[in-house]
């Protein structure tokens, strides 16, 4: 077995001999990279040898589990709301449903007939990634290495991902640490790079039935399929050289799909990919609107020999090592709000406050499930608008909309330019204030049977810390913050340390990492406190007193 692409076997210089010209964490529009564009791919065609075979495209009659499909096969849940004018009760019910999870989805026969560790991984991918829009996570979260590290260290996963970054995220769910670059990669060097982490195969029959038994056994859930353009190549009059690569050449242009499930009895697999990369016959209705969403595909009996109009050739399969330990806790970085509109004239009836999906531990799929059979869906349209996690001119970006259509089906929609605030109805979703302004209390998340105690008043007095209930509780002796935690309270602690002139390695990112711990230890030393790097009662109070003295 060889790990080198065919182009390198034919005498072309290996990729290691070509100096990199673009930083790994460069954004589109920087360092000579063109602005990112959502490329339309041609539907894949099977190899000629397969076309002559009398097999159906989708394989057996029983379809593999697909979360979006299965949600809409469930019966619409019942409710006791008397009429569509009870807007507050409709909103409260949808919030309550959003916290119920997906137990009824995974109890459906689509999922219930499969089991085992590999299926647990496939369900985790379905629950946390199905429906994620196809775009660049570095737009929202920084470098690929940072994204992978956040998943591997703390279980925080991004709500966006291009094909290879989405596969990277899924593999990090399954115990991979992201490697040196934090990305499984795409392009002509991606397959051998992935193979060096574990195993790789370039001489692979395109028809799965033709694979040798030992090869079929070694290709497991988590194995990755790679396509790329050749390199060097010529584009728009420019040719790749040893010093410079043409935009669109094989160095960085390609596609990655991942084996999500293997059929229990037949030579078939289900791939984790985007709806537009492979021509899935069960396409979601959102695709008609130009959406590109990550998707659990149908059963595949063959490997497409080329993608992207034939420009990207299949290069082989690779399986990274260090897989097998599914992460138990996964938290999405993002926020959402609920809108209710009247279908007849699009009048806004209700808008909730933004809520943190990370703090609530609610992935997109839970919001999506909540909308199936929404009360009075014939006349009232509910939508959960999902945005990036933070406010700001760069970071407050729309990502995805989950809605209920007039037939009661849950739908997803996204447009390639939505990350540039091209979501329709901006006056409805963008303002911070709940709606209706000045009239009626907006619906809130339902509380547990035993509500959390109210934060003690007056314990903290600084402008930075006093407004955080969790810090008020810590200052009163309830709990602490330590390395490995994350959220707005950690962000405020980081802001406070910086305001006092104490450097925080990593800056204000809401993540309690080694840099935050070291900064806290420095603050503790300056105040004669024990240097444990934990923000407990004494440390939070001391930090508050120092901020008050500094006028912060």
N, C-alpha and C positions, 0 to 999 in steps of 0.2 A: 504494500500500500504506500502510495506517495502522497505527500501533503502539498505538493506544488501545483499551481494552476497550469493548464496546458500552455499558456503563453510563455511562462518561464521555462517550460521544458523545451520550447522551440528556439532557445538561444537568446531570448530577450533578457535584459538585465533584471536581476531579482529586485524586489521592492526595497530590500534592505540597502541596496546600493544607491538608491535615489534619495537625496536629502529632502526632508520635509520642508515645504515652503509656507505652510499655513499652520498656525497654532491649533492645538487640539480643541481648545475651548473658544475659538473665534466664532463670532456670530455672523450670520448672513449680512452682507453689507460692510463687513470689516475685513481687513487684511487681504483685500483683493477678491473676496468672495462676493458673488452676485447676491441680490436680495433673494430670499427663499421664495420659491414658487411651488404651487401644488401641481405636480406633473400628472397628466392623464396617461394611464397605461393602457395598452391594448389588451383585450382579453387573451389569456393564455390558450394555446392550442396543444393538444397531446402530440407525442411523437408519431411519425407516420406508421411505425409498426403497430401502434395501438389503434389507429383509426380503422384498421382492417379487422379488428377483433369485435365480436358481437357482444360488447359489454356496455351497460348503461353508465352514464357519466357519474351518477351519484351512488353507484354501488348498491348495497342491499336496501330493502324496503324500509328498514328501521333507520331513521335519521340519527346522527349523533346529537348529543345535547348541544343546544344553542340557547344561551340565556335569554336573549331578546325574543326569540321565537317562543320559548317555553312560557315566559311571563304572559304572553298574549294568548296562550292556550288555557290558562287558568280561568275558572269561573269568576265573574265579577263579584267582589265581596258585597255583602248586604250592609245596609245602614238604616238608621232610624231618623234621618233628617227630614222634616216634613215638606220642604220645598226649596227651590233654587234661590230664594231671597234670603235664606239663612247663611249668608256668606261666611260669617265668623265660624259657624259650626262646620262648614265644609272645610275651611282651612285647618281647623283643629283636628279633624279626622284625618286629613292628608298628612299632617305632621305626625300624628300617632302611628299611622301606617308606615311612615318612613323609618320609624325606630323598630319595626318588627322584624326586619331582616328578610331572609330568603328561604326560610325553612320550608314553606309550601312549594317553592320553586324546585328545590332539590329533592322534594318528596315526589315530584311528578315522574311518571315512567321514563321520560326522556333521560333523567339523571339516575333514577333509583336502580336501574339495572346494572350500573357500573359501580365498582367499589375498589378499594385498595389505595396504597400510598400514591401511586401515579394519578389516580382519579382525584385524590384530595388536592394535589397540585393543580390539576386541570380545573377543578371547581374554584380554587383560589384565584386563578387567572380570570375565570369567568366572572366571579363576584367583584373583583377589584379592577379589571381592565376592560371588559367588554363595553364598548361604547365610547372609549376614550378617543378624542379627535386626533387625527393624523397631522401632527405639526412638530416643531422643534422644542423639546423641553428646555434647551439652553435659553430660549427666549424668556422663560419664567423662573428657572431654578439655577442657572449657572452652568458650569462645565459638566460634561457627562460623568467624569470621575466623582464630582460632588453628588450628583443624583444617585449613582450606584452606592456611594458610601452612606448616604442618608438611608437608603433601603436596608443595606447590610447591617448598619450599626443600630438604627432606631426603628426600622420598619416604616419609615415615612416614604411613601411612593408618590411620584408625580401624576397629575391628571392628564398629562399630554405625552405623546411619544411618537416619533417617526418609526418606520418599520423596525430598524435595528435597535433603536432605543426602547421600543416597546418590548422587544424580545429580551433585551438586557434586563429590563425591569422584571419581567416574568422569571428569568433565570435567577435573579437576586431573591425573588420570593422563595426559590427552591434551594437556597443555600450558597449560591455563587457570590463572590465578593466583588465582582466587576473587573477583576484583573488589573493590570497596570493603568489602562486608559479608562476604565469604567464603562466600556462599550464593546459589544460584540463586533461592531464595525460593519462597514459595507465597502464594496469595491473589490478589486482583483486580489488584494492582499488579505481580505477578511477571512476567507476560508482557511488558508494556512495558518494565520494567526490564531484562529479559534482552535484549529487542530493541535497546535503546539501546547494548548492548555490541557488537552485530553487525547482524543483520537480524531482522525479524519480520513475521509475516503473521497477520491476524485473519480475513480473508475466505478461508476454506479449505474446499473441498468435503470433506464427511465421508467420502465414498467415494473411495478412492485412485485408482481408474480414471478418476474425473471430474476429477482435477487437471490443469491445463494442463502441458504438457511442461516449460516453463521453470521452473515452480514445483517440479515433482517433481525436477528436476535440482538446484535450489538447496537443497532440504531434504536434508541430508547426515547421515551418522553423527554423533551428538553434538547434533543438533537436539532441542529440548525441546518437549513438548506440555503445555499448561496447562489446568487446570480450576479454577473457584473459585465460591463463593457470591456473591450480589449484595451491594452495600454502597451506601447504608445498608439495613439490614433490622431487623426486630423479632424478638426472641427472649426468651421468658419475661417479657414485659411491658416490656422495655427496648428502646430504639431508638437506633441509631447517630446521633451528631451530629458536628459539626465538631470537638468537643473530646474525645469519648470514643467508643470502639468497643465493640460488644457482642461478648462471647466467642462465637466461631463465625461471625462475619460475614465478608464477603469480604476484609477487610483482611489477615487472616492464615490463613483457612481455604481449603484447596484441595489440589490434587494435581498432581504433576509426573511425567511419564514421559519417557524418552529413547529416541531411535532408536538401537538398538544395531547393527542390520544392515539393509541394503536388499537385497532379493532381486536376484540378478544379471540376471534376464530379465523378471520380472513386477512388477506394481504391488503389491508386498507389502513390509512391513517387520516386523522383530522389535523389540519394545520391551523396555527394561530397567525393571522395575517390581516390585511386590510380588505375591505369589501371591493375595492376597485382593482386590486392587484390580480386576484383570481376571480373568474366569472362565476361567482356563487349563484346557483339557480334559486336559492332562497333569499334573494336580496331584500334588504329592509326597505320600507317605504321611504325612508329619509334619503336614500340614494338618488331617488328621482329629483330631489332638490339640490343635487350637487354635493351632498355630504360625503365625507370620507371618514369611516369609522373603523376601528379595530374590531375584529370579528372572529368568531369561532366558525370555521368553514364546514362544508359537508365532508363526507368520506371521500378521500382521494385515492384512486387506484394507480395513478401515474404521476410523474414529475414533469412539469412543463419544461421543454428544452430551451425556451427563450421567453423573455418578458420585454415589456416596453417596446412594442413594435418589432421585436426581433433583435434589438440592439444589445440586450443583456443576455448573455449565454449562461446556462447552468454550469456551475463550477464544481459542485460537490457538496458533501455533507460533513459536518464536524460536530463533535460533542465535547463541550467544555467539561473539565473535571470539577471536583468539589461540589457535586450536586447530591441532593437526597434528603436534606433537612429543611422541611417546609417551615417558614417563619410563622409563629403562632399569632403575633400581633402585627397587623398592617393598618396604617392610618393614612388617609388621603390628604394631600396638601391642597386645599381649595376652600371655597365658601359658596354658599348658595342662598337664594331667597325665593319665596313662592309668590307668583302672580296669579290672580284670578281675573279673567276678562269675560265679558259677555260676547258670545259668538256673533250675534246679529249685527252689532255696530262696533265691536272691538273696544268697548268702553272698559276702562280699568275699574275693577270692583274692589280689589284688595291687593296690597303689597306688604309682605312681611319685612321685618328687619333682616339684614344679612346674618347668617349663622356660620360658624366655623365647622366644616366637615371633619377636620382633624379632631377638634375637641369633642364633637358629638360622635366620632367614630362611625360616620355614615358615608359609605362610598356611593358613587353615582348609581350603581345598580339598585341600591335600596330606595333612592329617590324615584328611580324608574319604576320599580315594582309598586310603589305607593300610588302611582297614577293609574294603574290598571283599573278600569271600571269606576273612575272617580264619580262621586255623586252628581247627578244631573249633567253628565258630560255632553248631552245633546245641546244644552243652552249655555253652560258655563265651561270655559276652557281653562284648565289649570296648567301652569308651567313652572317647573323649577329651573331657574337660570343659574348655571354653574359658572363661577368666575375663578380667576387665580386668587391666591390666598390673601394678598395684601392690597391696601389702598396705595395710590401713587400714580404718577403719570406713566410709569413704565409697567407696573405690576398689576394694576387693576384691569385685567383683560378678560373679556368674555371667552369662555371655552366651549360651552355646550348647552343646549336647551333640551330638557325632558318634558314632554307634554302628553296630554291625553286627547285623542282625536274625538270627533263627534260620534264614533261608533264604540268608544270605550277602550280602544287600544292604546297602549303606551307607545310613544314614538320618541325618537331622538333626531335632532337636526343640528347641523353645523355648516358654516360656509368657510371657504379657505381664507377669506379676509376678515373673519370674525375676530381674530386676535388683534385686529386694528380697530376694534370697536364698531365693526360693521354688523352688529346685531340689530335687527329692526326694532322699532319702538323704544328708542333709548330713553325717552322721557318717562316711560313706564318703569324700566328696570334700573336706571342709573341713580336716581336720587337716594340719599342715605335714609331719608325719613320713611317710616311706614305709611301706608295709605289705607283709609282716607285720613288726611291730615285734619286734626281737630275733631274728628268724629268717631266715637266708638273705640274701644281698646282693641288693638290688633291681636290676632291669635298668637299664642305663645306655645313653646314646646310643652307638652304635658309633663307635670312633675311626678316624681316617684311617690309612693304612698307615704314615705317618711321624707319630707323635704329637708334639704341641707340647711343648717342653721345660718341665719343672716350674718354677714360679716360684722364684727364689732366696730362700732363707730368711734372715730377719733384716735385709734391706736397709732396710725401713720398720718403724717401731716405734710409731707413734701408733695409738690405738684406732680412728680413723676410716679411715686409709689402709692399715694393715697387712693387713687381711683381703681386699683386692682383688688377685687374682693379676695382672691386667693392669697395675695401678699398680706392683706389685713388679717386673714386667718392665721397665717404663719407667724405674724408678729404677735398674735394673741396666744401662741403656743400650740397651734394645730398644724402639724406637718412641717415639711421642708422641701427645698428644691436641691437636687444634686445631679451629678454628671449622668447623662443618658436621657434626661427629661427634655421637654421642648414645649413651646407654646408662647403666648403673649406675655405671661409672667416672667419667663426667662428673658424675653426681649427687653422688658422694662428693667430688669436687674442689669443687663448689659448696658443699657442706656445710662443707668445711674452710675455705674463704674466709670464709663467714659466721661461722664459729666464731671467726675472728680479727678480726671486726669490719669486714670488707671487704664493702660492699654488692654484691649481684649482681642487676642488673636482670633481672627475669623469675623470680627465685627459684630454688628447687631443682626443676627440671623434667627433668633428665637430658639437656638439649639444649644443646650448645655453640654459643650464638649470640653476637651482638655484646656483650650484657651480661656474659657469662662471660669473653669475651676482654678487655674493658675492666677487669674485676675482677682478672684475672690480670696485666695490665699494671701495675695499681696495686700488686699484691703484688711483682712483679718490681722496680719502682722502689724499694719500701721495703727491698729486700734487695740493691740494687746489681747486679741481673741485667739482661741485655739485655731491652728492652721489646718483645717480639715477640708476646705473647699466646698463646704455645704452651706446653703443659704437657709439657716434655721432662724429661730426666734431672735436670738441675740444679734445675729449678723444683719437681718433685715431691719431691725430697729436701729442698729448703729449706722447702717447705710442711709436710713431715712433721716436720722439726726444730722449726718454729714451733708446731705442734700439740702436740708432746711438751712443749715449754717451757710451753705454756698448760694443760697437764694434760688434753689432749684426745687 
